[in-house]
Amino acid sequence: MEPLLRVLPVFAVILLGLAGRRWGLLPDTFQDPANRLAYYLAVPALIFLTVAAAPFREVFRPDWIAAALGATVLCWGAALVVSRLLGLSEGGRATFAQASIHSNLGYIGLAVAYYGLGDRGLQVAGVFAAFFMLLNNGLSVIALTRYGRGAPSVWALGRRVVFQPVILASLLGLAWSWLRLPLPGLASETLRILGSMGLPLALLLIGAGLSLETLRHPLPVAAVVGIKNLALPALGALFLTLVGAGGLERAAAVVLLGSPSATLCLVMAREMGGDAGLAAASVTASTLASAATLTLCLALAGP
């Protein structure tokens, strides 16, 4: 019951977002600018402040990072095989592979790490998240370039991936922590105030964006949820245990691996010739299922 009680508030806020949209409290005219506020300012501020304060030299273990990334690559390869067995179109295969490994780290993964594992859990998750974001986006671009419509300029798209605010904030925070640079009190307090609204606002927006009308691909979507929400965190937990990752570190990484499919899957599917319908359905289904599966992750992999 304890892991469930730690995760439930996160999804209660998501459900409030869904209800808020239906009640007219979160209309479309609010969601777009609010999402930009969370994406470009609030969440990056929180990530930078958290990672910059993390004891990087203690948390960063190349073998732990490699174990978690290895699980992601294996599940990505498995997803490509499964997508072919399901007879999906080329664009559908690309979206299936992306949705099976591309986690919603900035909005849900870090929120569950914070509310489920505390400040230390968020610091550890922030270090892992920087590497996960780079790999997730890289593998997504490879799949969409190979099986989707591709991109007019892969180099231009690559720059857009690397220069995402959450990735930049993670990398800057890692450098700050590694160099042990001081953070002035004024800057720290400003970032704290700005970042404190990031996760609640992001969770409300996730709920407002959910739509059960998108669940029109039952078999592929079920397969995405099986890989993303269950197989990936289970494989990650196994690999991390084999390399001796501690309870808190293992739990933080597994929570990120088990986070639902990122909303960015839909954006990239539209831009690069993927299956937008499958992407929307996968995001909705994996987000709803993650209330149970993330509780399971905390119960089995937690400290």
C-alpha positions, -999 to 999 in steps of 0.1 A, spaced: 0 0 0 29 24 7 41 26 -30 5 31 -41 -1 59 -16 31 76 -29 20 74 -66 -17 81 -63 -14 119 -57 5 122 -90 -24 105 -109 -50 123 -88 -36 156 -102 -36 141 -137 -73 132 -133 -80 167 -121 -65 179 -153 -89 157 -173 -118 169 -152 -107 205 -155 -108 203 -193 -143 188 -193 -154 215 -168 -139 243 -189 -112 252 -164 -84 241 -188 -96 251 -223 -74 248 -254 -67 285 -253 -50 279 -219 -33 246 -226 -10 258 -254 6 287 -236 6 268 -203 24 239 -219 50 263 -234 55 278 -199 61 244 -183 82 232 -212 105 262 -217 107 276 -181 92 258 -152 103 222 -157 138 231 -170 143 253 -139 134 224 -117 156 200 -135 186 223 -135 183 231 -98 178 195 -89 207 181 -109 230 209 -101 225 202 -64 230 164 -68 263 148 -56 272 139 -92 305 122 -84 285 98 -60 255 93 -83 272 90 -117 283 54 -122 290 45 -159 281 9 -153 247 18 -139 240 42 -168 251 16 -193 229 -10 -178 198 12 -180 206 24 -215 213 -12 -226 178 -23 -215 163 6 -236 182 -4 -267 172 -41 -264 135 -31 -260 137 -8 -289 151 -36 -311 124 -60 -298 97 -33 -306 109 -32 -342 105 -70 -344 71 -70 -328 58 -42 -350 67 -62 -381 49 -93 -367 18 -71 -361 19 -61 -398 21 -24 -392 28 1 -419 62 17 -422 51 48 -403 33 26 -378 65 6 -372 84 38 -365 58 51 -341 54 17 -324 92 15 -317 93 51 -305 63 48 -282 78 16 -267 109 33 -253 104 71 -253 95 79 -217 77 110 -204 106 119 -182 102 156 -177 65 156 -167 57 122 -151 90 103 -145 105 131 -124 72 138 -106 69 102 -95 106 101 -85 101 132 -64 68 123 -47 77 86 -44 114 88 -35 119 123 -21 145 149 -28 174 124 -30 153 103 -54 147 133 -76 184 142 -77 194 106 -87 166 106 -113 178 139 -127 212 125 -134 198 94 -152 172 115 -170 199 135 -189 213 103 -205 178 87 -211 166 118 -229 195 118 -253 191 81 -261 153 81 -263 153 110 -288 182 95 -308 165 61 -312 132 78 -321 149 99 -348 166 67 -362 133 48 -364 113 77 -379 141 84 -404 143 48 -414 106 38 -415 87 71 -415 89 99 -440 123 110 -426 133 146 -422 142 173 -447 174 178 -427 185 152 -402 212 175 -390 186 203 -383 163 178 -365 193 165 -345 200 201 -333 163 204 -323 166 172 -303 198 182 -285 186 217 -278 153 208 -262 150 228 -230 148 198 -207 179 183 -222 199 215 -220 188 220 -184 199 184 -176 233 188 -193 239 222 -177 230 208 -143 253 179 -148 282 202 -157 274 224 -127 273 195 -103 305 179 -118 324 212 -114 310 218 -80 301 254 -88 283 275 -62 248 287 -70 241 322 -56 212 324 -32 192 348 -54 195 326 -84 187 295 -64 156 309 -49 143 323 -82 148 289 -98 131 272 -69 100 294 -71 98 290 -109 104 252 -107 79 246 -79 51 251 -103 66 229 -130 55 194 -120 19 203 -108 13 223 -140 27 196 -162 6 169 -145 -26 190 -150 -17 195 -187 -11 157 -191 -46 151 -178 -61 177 -200 -45 162 -231 -58 126 -225 -86 114 -247 -102 79 -246 -114 85 -282 -79 78 -294 -79 41 -283 -87 27 -317 -56 5 -321 -63 -22 -294 -37 -48 -303 -7 -25 -311 -15 -3 -282 -16 -32 -258 18 -43 -271 32 -8 -266 20 -8 -230 34 -43 -224 69 -32 -236 69 3 -223 52 -1 -189 63 -36 -180 91 -51 -201 114 -21 -201 114 -13 -164 117 -51 -156 147 -55 -178 162 -23 -165 157 -35 -129 174 -68 -137 204 -52 -154 208 -26 -126 207 -54 -100 233 -73 -118 257 -44 -118 251 -37 -81 230 -5 -82 217 4 -48 180 4 -39 173 41 -42 194 45 -74 178 14 -90 143 26 -80 149 61 -95 161 46 -128 133 20 -130 107 47 -124 121 67 -154 122 36 -176 86 27 -166 72 61 -172 45 62 -199 51 71 -236 61 108 -240 37 132 -256 65 142 -279 58 109 -297 27 125 -312 46 156 -323 74 137 -339 50 113 -356 32 142 -373 65 158 -383 83 127 -396 57 106 -413 48 83 -383 13 71 -373 -2 100 -354 -33 80 -344 -12 52 -329 10 77 -312 -20 94 -295 -35 61 -285 -2 48 -271 4 80 -250 -32 78 -235 -31 41 -228 4 40 -213 -4 70 -191 -35 55 -177 -18 21 -172 12 37 -155 -8 45 -124 -7 7 -116 27 -1 -133 46 27 -116 32 16 -83 45 -19 -91 79 -4 -100 83 13 -67 71 -17 -48 95 -42 -64 126 -20 -71 123 5 -43 147 9 -14 
